[in-house]
């Protein structure tokens, strides 16, 4: 025979709170945006190698104590974002002016900058069937009229001018990515969902150098 249950047994149970499980894409977007907002400057500097092996140093400075002290900016419109990033690109500190080390330093080929541009265009171009949202419209305008990192257009430029062009491209792209500062995934289009993780991966993840057999 089963033992009798006390009448007070049910009173000790606590009601279960509903648990909301968000999609992985929303979580990735939020964490990427939080990391990107800590970036205060991006510099493209020294080149190593030649031809298809040529790689430029991509330096990421954050608001960490041991990183660069260049002030961060954010804007609500693409014109303000690109104007400020242009000013910062023209005033990039020389190696003697940098009192702190970058938080991340990766080698990137010009082709990788071009691939990033193409991926951004593909995402925002297909994110809407009708009129694009402000975020995607600004990025489309940037891709079409902004600095072009395509290797074919950089062949006639010297090393320093190429570095400046690449710096401006990635700085402008970063500014436009973080200007929509909300981290909630509700109502976010495909562009707002996938662009922040894409830019974060480009800035913070190292890519292998091409082998001699390539």
N, C-alpha and C positions, 0 to 999 in steps of 0.2 A: 504494500500500500504506500502510495506517495505521501511524503510528509506534507502537512498543511503549511501554507504560506502565510506569513504575517500580513495583516491588512495594511501595515505601514511600509511594506517592501516596495511597492510601486512609487511611494512618495519620495524615495531616495534617488530615483532616476532623473537625470537632467535631460531636458529637451535637446535634441540634436540640432545643431545649427547647420544650415545649408552651406555646402562647399562649392564654390564656383571654380571650375578648372578651365583656365584660359588656354587657347590654342598656343602651340609652340611658337608660331610666327609672331604672335602678339608679345610673348615674353622676350623673344629675340629682339624685336623692335624696341621695346622699352629699355632693355639692358644696353643695346647699342647706342640709343639716344643719350642715355645717362653718361656713357663713356665719351661720346663725341662732344658733349657739352663741357667736358673737362679740358678739351684741347684748346690751347690759347694761341698756338702758332704752328704752322707747317712750313718747313723749308726744304727745298730740293737743292742739293749742293754737289759735291765732288762727283765726277764721272770716273768710272773705272772700265777698262776694256774698250774694244773698238768693234765696229760692225754690229752683228747681231748679238754679240756678247757685251755690248756697252750697257752699263747700268749706272743710274744716278742714285745718290744717297738721299733717302726720304727720311727727314728728321721730324719727329712728332714731339712737341713741347706741350705739357699739361700744366694744370695748376698745382701739381705736387710740389712740395718744398724744394726738392732737388732738381726741378725742371726750370724752364725759361720763365722770365718775368714779363714777357710781352703781354699787354692787357688784352683780354678777350672781348669780342664784340658780337652783338646779335642785332638783327634788323627785322622789320616786319615786311619789307618790300625788297625785291630783287635788286633794284637800283641802289639802295643803301648798302646792301650786303656786298655787291660787287665793287662799289666805289671804295668802301672801307678796305676790302681785301686788296684792291689795287694799290691803295696807299701803303698798306703794310708790305706788299711785295716790293715796292720801290724803296722801302726803308729797311730791307732785310739787314740785320746786323752782320758784320763780318765776323770771322772766327775769333778775332781779338776782343770783340764786343760781347761775346756770349759768356756770361759768368757761370752758367750752369749747363749741365749735359741734357740732351734730349731724353725723354722718357722711353722712346722707341726710335730705333734707327734701322731701316731696312733698305736693301738695294732693289730698285725697280727699273725695268727697261722701259723705253719709250712706248714699246708695243703694249705694255701692261696699262699705261695711262690711256692709250687709245682704246683698249678693250674695255676699260672702266667706262669711258665715255659712251661706247656703243651699247653696253649693257644698260646704262642709265636711260639712254634714249629708247631702247626697246621696251623697258618696263613702263615708263611714263607714257609712251606713245600708245600702248595697248591697255592702259589702266582704265580708260573710260570709253564708252560707246558714243556718248554725246560730248557736251562741253566738258573740258578738263577742269579739275579743281584748281584752286590758286597755286597749291604746291606743285602739281604736275605742269601747269601752264608756265610757271616761272622756270622750272627746270628745262622744259622744252625750249623756251626762249634762250636760256643760257647755252644749251647744247648747240643751237643753230647759230647764235650770234656771239657767243663767248669765245674765249681763247681755245684754239684747236690744238690738241696734243698729237695730232696725226704725224707720224714720222716722215711722211712725204713732204709736209710743209716745213719741217724743221731742218731739212738737209742743208739749206743755205744759211742757217744761223750758226753762230759760234757757240761754244760750250756754255758760256755764261748766259747768253740770251735764251738758249734752250732751257737751262735751269730756271730762269725767271718765268718763262712761258709755262713750264710745268708747275711751278710754285703757284702761279696765279690761277691756273686751272683747278688744282686740287683745293686751294684756299677758298675760291668762289663756290665750288661744289659743296664744301663743308659748311660754309655759311648758309647756303640755301637749304641744306639738309636739316640743320638744327633750328632754323628760324621758326618752324612750326613746332613749338616746344612741348605740346601736350604729348604725354606718354601713354595715354589710354588708347586701347586698340579699337574702341567702339567708334564706328563710323569712318574708320581709316580705309582709304582706297588701296589698291595694289601698289601704287607708287609710294604712298606713305608707309606701307607695311614692309616693303622689300628694299627700298633705297637705303635707309639707315644701316641695316646689317651689311649691305653691300659695301658702303663707304667705310664702315668700321673694319671690315675684313681687309680691305685694301690698305688702310692706314696701319693697322696693328699686326697683321699676320705677314710673316716673311714668306717669300717665294724662293724656291730653289734656283740656283744659277744654272744656265744652260751648260750641258756637258760638251766635251770635245766631239763626241759622236753625233751631236745634234746637227 
